[in-house]
Amino acid sequence: MAHIWEKDRFYNFLVVYISRNFRRAYKRVEYTGLENIPKDGAVIFSPNHANTLMDALAVISIDEKPKVFVARADIFKNPTARKFLNYIKMMPINRIRDGVDSLKENDAIIEECVKTLKAGVHFCILPEGTHRTQHSLLPLRKGIARIAYETYESVKDTMPIYIVPVGLEYEDYFDYRSRLLITVGHPIILQDFIRAHEGLDIQKQMRQLLLLLEDKMKENIICIPSDEDYEDIWEGTNVLYGRRRRPIRTLFERMKWMQRTAKELGVSKASLRRFRKIKEWRHANGISLQSLSERKSAWRVALDILLLAVLSPIFILSTILISPALVVISIIKRSLKDKAFLNSIRFVSCHVMNPIVMLLVCLALLTVLPWWACLTLFVLAYFSPIAFYDWLGGFRRVRSDLRLARASKAMTGHITASGHEPLLTEVTD
């Protein structure tokens, strides 16, 4: 019986194809710490889980090597979906919410995970067990520790076992074509960890391992621990980012700056009350957080409007060329309960399904059009998702910028008449 980790030429091609297209789903993908990926041994990637399928694709894109994943069992219920997920090297793992009896099925899955790691194939598990579109980290489940220890029992000291923390920091969880930072942290070498904790029993060792891994994962993301104050801290962090004096050139520098600022805001209740007022004012006026944190001058907004007008024909053409994907997205979106899946659906529809559809269309058109015309049409269709979503995102940003200018002007008039000032200086300083 074939193992899930065994080589498959078409799958290897698919990994490269999907990985390259994954990068086109973002304006910018920045990789940091790639030198921390071990060159030997059993490698377990441990990323935070914030954006459904996009998280797995982000890990695949790190080095484009085949990787085996485990994912929550409920998405494998459909037989067709199960076959497809198995083909792309994903295995189901049951959680306690799936029923206590179902946990027995995990033994066979964990055995296959161990065989994967012994074969030297990279493995990935999202240890939080569920996704959450927040800049935070849920408590880690013990599945990753159990897989690591089961592997250790099988190989002992014959091959090193590495647990590699990965930070996935999305600029926006819902907007398509935003920016993404992928940070690979320093790995935990399991054999060294076990030797350092040999005085503890295995269960206590596992708990300590999860705590250490949690700390290492938090180093590589913006982590806001307070659910109660989360929105106010995130609001304040972004507003203050817009007022910084030191230029920030990389997404990694941005992440580190926002890490420190979010931590400082978490202990300042007075500041949070002010930022709560800013958030309420912003929502009431339909202003995006991006407009507030990255305020543009009037001439920049005017230039953006001009650029949108010039590029509008390209937007219209792109809309036509990706219309099959947009129809699919629209149909699925109506019944979608979790908005976090929307970008995954956009990616599959625009960057996987639509190129295949347009390739078939262009092949059919070869009977009436010259080859160069069909090739040009396919190339335009291939890059159309980028043009479509960038224009749409630019339009929404300009609309928000104009609302900000109008709301700020109205507030200035109110302050002049009434003598009240505080919120304006907090928002527009």
Buried (B, 14 or more C-beta within 10 A) or exposed (E): EEEBBEEBEEEEEBBEBBBEBBBBBBBEBBBBBEEBBBEEBBBBBBBBBBBBBBBBBBBBBBEBBBBBBBBBBEBBEEEEEBEEBEEBBBBBBBBEEBEEEBEEBBEEBBEBBBBBBBBEBBBBBBBBBEBBBBBBBBEBBBBBBBBBBBBBEBBEEEBBBBBBBBBBBBBBBEBBBBBBBBBBBBBBBBBEBBEEBEEEEBEEBBBBBBEBBBEBBBBBBBBBEEEEBBBBBBBBBBBBBBEEEEEBEEBBBBBBBBBEBBBBBBEBEEBBEBBBBBBEBBEEBEBBBBBBBEBBEEEEBEEBBEEBEEBEEBBEBBBEBBBBBBEBBEEBEEEEEEEBBBBBBBBBBBBBBBBEBBBEBBEEBEEEBEEEEBEEBBEBBBEBBBBBBBBBBBBBBBBBBBBBBEBBEEBEEBBEEEEEEEBBEBBBE
